């Protein structure tokens, strides 16, 4: 099989085999959803898990952020984390100390408590792998699902794309980029994207939810914005039309994509939140985000399911591109 996420339809078939949930599971395993919801009384416990397999330099930082993002995209506040570290035999004590320092520092930034996990040296991996798990809370009635989008909703994305993919390539494939005549200044700028604007969408989600009723949110991770949009639309049983000319690209990495023959729409994009909101509330959400220094762009509209997944460019309409694997894996595999 190809590297990356399982195809949406295949994953759907697998998840349908899960036995019926008990009455306290408000939202279980469902394609396109970022987290599960468990009834704990006045609140829902928000539960997610996400591995870090691409990045090595800042793997602890990535692990906290991507798991916190899943909690936030479901409307919750991230609270507790566990981390399962699988490390190759070549790992030094300094490497372990560095990873734990990253985990602790990132958890402290979001007031998340690292409450447990497992650490192991194993021949099963060649590079460090972290499988994170995170728990959060959300008041009942304030939860947001990827499957909640409605026909005629506006589609908003935050920040420019692809933050995470740009940072990974600049860090892990600097020599390759230099050989493709990418400037050192652009490479160094892309490296800094991990911290500024960063790969967190926790603040983005909270600002959006405080600005207006949000119908759906989804974190744009592996497979990029195109995959994130596809997952949200399919989870909601809707179509969409995306104006690709309105999708803003990060300036420092614009030259990466032509040089490496990659489509930025399919590059891992943690740091970007996809929001589905009624047209009457679109301006309020964008204004609230921009007032807090977060770039936000209206890029499309939700359509009836029969419309399909489309994009427009220069007045022409095409099918939204489908990526069998994240574009970045072409370079990293």
Secondary structure, 3 states (H helix, E strand, C coil): CCCCCCCHHHHHHHHCCCCCCCCCEEECCCCCCCCEEEECCCEEEEEEEEEECCCCCCHHHHHHHHHHHHHHHCCCEEEEEEEEEEECCCCCHHHHHHHHHHHHHHHHHCCCEEEEEEEEECCCCCCCEEEEEEEEEEECCCCCCHHHCCCCCEEEEECCECHHHHHHHHHHCHHHHHHCCCCHHHHHHHHHHHCCCCCCCHHHHHHHHHHCCCCEEEECCCCHHHHHHHHHHHHCCCEEEEEHHHCCECHHHHHHHHHHCCCHHHCCCCCCEEEEECHHHHHHHHHHHHHCCCCEEEEEEEECHHHCEEEEECCEEEECCCCCCCCCHHHHC
